[in-house]
C-alpha cells in the first residue's frame, strides 16, 4: 500500500529558498573550504620542507608520505564518521569532526621533535593523518545535512554550492602560500623556511574555528529525527522554528514507520534495492579521485617539466614558491572555480548523471591533448601557456562534472537511516583512488604521458559506472529511495500547519 510522505518533510521539499538555506550552505561549506585548503596547501610547501630538512627536494618516499598521509586518514574518517552520523545523529558527530579538524590543523604547523631534523616530518605526518580522519568525516556529514535541509527544486544546487567552497579553499591555499612566501622572500631561507610552511598549514584552523558556534546551533535534520530517531514531536518543533511555521507532529505516522521492516546495510533488501547504486557511486568516485588528486597534488611537478615554473633553487626557494602558488591561484580562478559554479547553475536543469558523463568525457579529451604531444611538443617548444590552458580545461570539466556530482548523488539516492554511511563508503573509495593516484604518479613521474593515458582509462571506467546511477533531479529524497511511495496531495498542503502561518511557505 502506498504511504504518504510525512508532512514535515513535504514542507521542507516545497519551501521557498530562504535565509536558513544560505546559512546551512555557509556552515557546511566552510568545512569544505578547510578540507580543500588542508589537502592542497601541503603540495605548495613540500619543497620548503625538503629544503629545510633534506637540503633539497625531499626524497621520493618522503614526498609521497607527506602528500598522501592525510588521504590515508580520510579513508577511515569517511567510514567511521559516516556510520556514526547515522547512528548518533548528523549534528552531534558534525561538531566532533570540526573540533578534530581545528586541533590537528594547528598541531600540523606546530610539529616539533626533541631530535631536531627529519623527525619533525614524522610528527607532521602523524598529525596530518588525524587531520585526514577529520576531513574524511566532514564529507558524508556535510553532504547529508545539506541534502536533508534543502528543498527538492534546488537541492542539487545547494549541495553543489557547499562543495564549491572547496574551490575557494583551493584558491585560498594559493593566496596564503603566495603572501607568506612573499613576506619572507628577502630573508635568510635557512632561518625562516620553518616559519613559512608552519604558518601556511596552521592557517587552515581559522575558517573551521569561525563556524563551530553556528554548527552547534543548527538543529538536527528533520529527516534524521523523524525517519531514524522516530521522534515526530522534535522533528515538527525543529522545523517549525527553522521554517517559521507551525507544523503539527505526526506521531501515528512515525509509529507506523517504527513497526515496519527497515532493512540494514548488509541485508538482501539493501542489496536488491541499492547494491548497484552503492557500487556505481563508489567506483565513479574512485575513478575521478585518481585523476583529480594526481593532477592537483603534483601540478607543480608537471608544470616544472614544461618550464612553466623553475626547478627548486637552493639559494632562492621562496621565489619558486611564489611562482608556484601564483600559478596554482591562476588555475583555481580560471578553471577550478568556474567549473564548480557551472555545476551549481546547471545541476538542477541538465541533471546530475548527464553532467557526470559530460565531465568524464571532456576530461578524457583534454587529457589526450596533453598526453599525445607531450614529449615532442609540450616539453620541447615554448608552448607552456597552451599546456596550462588545456590543463585548466581539464580541471574545469572535473568540477563541472564528476568531482562535484560524485559528492551530490550519494547524498540523495540512499535511505535516511543509511545515507551518511553509504556516502562515507563511496567517499572512502574516492580517497583510496586518490592514494592510488598519488603513488602511481610519484613513482611514474618520469613518464608523464603514460600516466596521463592511464588517467584517461580511469575516466572511461567512471563514465561506464555512471550508467548504473539513477537520476534524482526534481524528486524528493523519499521518492528517490522508496521510503515513501507518494507525496501528500498538493491541495492539502495547508494541512501541514496547526494554526496560521507566521510566514507563508509557497507550494
N, C-alpha and C positions, 0 to 999 in steps of 0.2 A: 504493500500500500504506500502511495506517495505521501511524503511527510513535508509539511510546510517548513520553510526556513524560520528560525527564531526571529522574532520581530526586532529585537535589539540589533541583530546582525544585519537584517534588511535595512534598518535605519542607517547603519554605517555605510552600507553599499550605495544608498541613494542620496546621502548627504552631500550638499554642495561643498565645493572646495573652500576651506576657511582657515582661520588662523592656526587651529590645532594641527592641521596637516603640515603646515610650514614649520611649526615648532618641532614636530616629530621628525621631519626631514633633517633639520639642523642638528637636533640632538643625536639622531642615529648617524648622520653623515659625518659629524666631527670625529667619531670613532674611525671612520674610513679615511678621513683626512690624515689622522695619526698613523693608521695602518700603512698607508702608502708612503708617507714620509719616512717611517722607520724602515720599511723594506728597501726603499730605493736610495736613501741617504747613505747607506753603508757602501754602495758601489762608488760613491763620489769621494769617500775618504780612505778607501782601502790602500791607495797608493801612498797617502800620507802616513798611514800606519806602517806600511812597509818601509818607507823612508826612515821612520823613527826607530823601528825595532829590527830591521833587516838590512839597513843601509842601501836600500834599493827596492825594486819591485819585490813584493813578498813571494816566497816560493809558491809553486802551483797548489800544493796541498793546503797551504795556509790561506791562500786566496779563496779556494773552494770552501774551506771551513768557515771563514768569516762571512762569505756571501750566502751560504746555504743553511747555516745553523738555525736561523730564525724560521726558515721554511720547514726545517725538520721539526721544530717545536710546534708549528702551526698544525701539523697533521693530528697529533693527539688533542690539541686545542679544539679543532673542529669537532672531533668525535665526542670528547668528554663534555664540553660545554654545550654542544648541540643536544646531546642526550639530557643533560641537566636542565636545559631550557624547557623541555617537555615534561620533565618530572617535577621540577620545583617552581616553575614559572619563569617567563621571559625576563620580567623586571628584576627579580632578585639576582639572577645569575648575571644579568647585564651589568649591574653595579660591581660585581666581583671582578669581571674581566677588565673593567675600566681601571679599578684600583691597581690590579696587577700590571696593567699597561703603563701606568704612570710610574710605579716603583721601578720597574725593570728598565724603562727608558732612562731614568735618572741614574740607575746603577750601571748601565752600559757606559755612560760617559764618565762615571766615577770608578771605572775598573782599575784597580791598583793591585800590586803584589809586593810582598816583603822582598822577594827576589826580583830585583829590577830587571826589566828587559822583556824577553819573549813570554814570560809567564803572564804578563798583562794581557796578551792576546788570548790565553786560555781562560782567564777570568772574564774577558769581554765575551767570548763565545758562550760561557755559562749563562751570563745574563741575557744574551741575545736569544738563547734557546727559550728561556722563560718569557721573554718578550714575544717570541713567536707563538707560544702557547696562548697568551692573552689575545693576540691578533687573530689567531685561528678561532677562538671562541667568539670574537666580535662578529664574525661573518654571519653565522646562522641566526644569531640573536637579532642583529640589526635588520637583516632581510625579513625575518619572521615578524618582528614588531611592525615594521613599515607596511608589510602586506596586510596585516590584520587590522591596522588602523585606517587604511586607505579606502576610498570609495571605489567601486568597481570600474567606473568610467575612466579614471586617471591613475589607477593602481600601478600600471607599468611605468608611467612617467615618474610617479613618486619614488618607486623603488630604484629606478634608474638614476634619479637625482641624488639619492643617498649614495649610490655607488660612484656617481660622477665626482663627488668630493674627493675620491681617490685621486682624480686628475689634479685637483688643486693641491693635494698633499705632495704629489709628484713634482708639481711646479714649485711648491714651497721648498722642497728639498734642494732644488737647483738654486733658488734665490738665496736661501740661507747659506748654502755652501759657498756661493759666489761672494756674498757680503763678508762672511767671516774670513775667507782666504784673502780677500782684498784688504781687509783690515790689518792683516799680518804680512802683506806682500813685501814690505821693505824691512822686515825684521829678520833676525837670525833664525833660519829654518830649524836648525838643530835644537834651539832652545824653545821654540814656540810651536813646533809641529804638534806636540801633545795638546796644546790648548785648542787648536783648530778642530781636530776630529772629535774631541770631547764636547766642545760647545755645540757642534753640529748635531751630534747624537742626542744630547740632553734636551735640545730644543723641542724634540718630539713629545716631551711630557707636558708642555704648556697647553696645547689645544685640548688634550684629554682632561686635564685638571679643570679647565674652564667649564666643561659640560657636566661634571659629576653631579652637581646640585640638581640640575634640570633632569638628569636621568633618574634620579631618585624621586623626583616629584611626579614623574609620569605614572599614571595608573596602569595596572596590569591590563593587557588587551582583553577585550570582551570575549573574543573567541577562545582564549585560554580559560578564562574564568567560567564561561558558560559550557563549553564543549569538553574541557579537560577536568577542571576543578569542579564542575557541575554546581556552581553557585549562582543561581539565577538572580538573587537579590543583589549581590555585589556587582554582577555584570550590568544590571539595569542602573544601579546607583552610579557606577563609574562613568558609564556612557551618558547618563543624564547630565552629569557635570561637564563632560567633555563637549557634548553637542549642544548644551544649553537648552535641553528639552526635558520634559518629564516622561520617562519610559517606564511602563508597567512591567514588573518582573513576571516571567512565565514559569512558575515553579513546576506546574504539572508537565509541561513540555520537556523541561530539563530532567525531571524524574523519569519520564518515558525514555529519554536517551540513556540514562543510567542503567535501565533494565535491559536494553538491547545489547546484542553481542557486538563488542568493539574489538576488532582484530588487532593483533600485535605485529611488530616488525618482522618476526620470524614465522608468521603463520602462513598457511596455504592461501587464505583470503588476500593477504597483502601481496603475496607473490602473483596471484591471479590478477589483481586489480592494478597494482602499481610496480610490480617487479621490473617490467620492461622500461617503465619511466625512470626508476632509480638507476638502471643500467645506462640508459640514454643520457641522463643528466651527468652521471659520474664520468662516463667516457668522453663526453663533449668537454667537460671542464678539464679533465686530464690533458686532452689534446691541445686546447687553447693555451693552457698554462705552460706547457713545454715551450711553445713558441714565445709567449708574452714575456716570461721571465728570462728566457735565454737572451732575447734581444735587449731588454731593459737593463738587466744587471751587468751585461758585458758590452753595452753600447760603446763605451769609451775604447774598448779594445778593437772593435770593428772600425770605429772612426779613426783610430790611430793608424790602422793598416791602409786606409785610403787617404791618409795625410790631412784629415780634417782637423785633428789635434796633434800636437807634437808628442814624441815619447817622453817618458819621465826624465827630467833634467835634475841631477843631484844637486846642482847649485841653485836652481830656481823652482822648487817643487810647487810653491804656491801659485806661480804664474800658470803652470799647466792646469792646476785645479781650477783656476778662474776660467780658463778657456773650456775645460771640460764641463763645468757647471753652467757656463753661458750657453753652450750647445745643447745641454740637457734641457735647459729652460726654454730655448727656442723650439725644440722638438715638442715639448709639452704644450706650449702655446699654440703652435701651428698644426699639430697633428693629434695629440692626445686629447686635449680639452674639446676641440670641435667634434671629435668622434663621440665622446660621451654625450654631448648635448644634441647631436643629431639623433641619438637614440632616445633621449628624453622627448624630443619633438615628435618622433615618428613611431615610437613603440606601440602606442595605442591606436595608431592608424594603419600602419603596414602589417603589424603582428610580430610577435616575438620570434616565431620559427622562421619566417621569411628573412628577417634581419640577420638571424644567426647564419642561415645558409648563404646570404649575400656576403656577410663578413668573411666566412671561411673561404669562399670562392675568390673574393678580391684579394685577400691576404696571399693566397696561393699565386695569383697572377703577378703581384708586385714582388713577391719573394723570388719567383723565377727570373724576373727582370733584374734582381740584384745578383742572383747566383750565376746565371748563364754567362754574362760577360765579365765576371769578377776579375779573373786573373789577367785577361788580355785587354781589358778596357778600364775598369774602375781603379785598379791599383797601378796602372802603367801610364795613364794620362791625367791631365788636370781636369778631371770630371767629378771632383769631390762634392760639389754642390748639387749636381744631378743625382748623385748617390744619396745625399741627405734628403732630397725631395721625395725620392721613391721610398726611402726608409720611413719618412714621415707619413706617406700614404698608407704604408703597411700598418703603422700604429693607429692611423685614423680608422681603418676598417677593422682593426682588432677591437676598438672601442665602440664604433658604430657596427657592432657585430657581436661575436661570441664572448668577448671578455666581459661585456655587460649583461648579455642575455643569459649566460650560464649562471649568473647571480640571481636574475629575476625569476626564471622558470621554476627552480626547485622551491621557491618560497610560495608558489601558487598551486602546484599540482598534487601536493600530498595532504592527507587529512590533518586536522589541527593537532591531534594528540601525537602525531609523528612528524610534524612539519619541520621543526627545528632539528630533530635527529637526522632526517633524510637530507636536509640541506647541509648539515655537518658532514655526512658521509660523502656527498657529491663534492663538497669543498675540500675534504681530505684527499680525495682522488686528484683534485686540481693541484694541491700542493705537492703530492707525490710526482705529478707531472713536472712541476716547477723544479723540484730537486733533480729529477732526471735530466731536465734541460740544462741546468747549471753544470752538472758533472759532464755531460756529453760535450757541451760547448767548451768548457775549460780544457778538457783532455783532447779536444779535436780542434783547438784554436788555430792551428796552422793549416787547417783545411776548411776554411770558411765556406766555399761553395758547396762541398758535400754536406756540411752541417745545414746549410740553408735548404738544400734539396730534401734533407731529412725532415725539416720543419714543414715543408710543403706536404710531405706524406702525412704528417700529423694533422694538418688542416683538412686533408681529404677524409681521413678517418673521422674527424669531428663532424664534417658535413654529412657523412653517411649515418652516423648515430643520431644526428639531429632529426632524421626522418622518423625516428621512433617516438618523438615527443608530441604530445597533444597541444593544440593551440588554446591559450587561456584568455585571449583578448576579449574584453567586454563581458565576461562571466563572473558571477560571484564565486568566492573560494569554495563554498559548499556545493555549488552546482558543478564545479570542475571535479571535485573529489568524490562526489556522490554521497556526502554526509546528509544532504537534503536533496530531494528529488524535484522540488518545485518551490518557487517563491510565493509569498502571500500575494493574492490579487492586488493589483495596483490601486483599485478603487477603495481598498480597505486600509490604505497606508496610514490614514489618520488615526486608525485604531491602535497605533503603537503608543499613543500618549494617553495617560490618565490625567485629564485636566487640559488646560490650554497651553499652547506653546509659549515659551518665553521668547523664542526666536524661531521663525519658520524653517523647516528643513524641506526643501523642494523635492518632489518625487517625479 
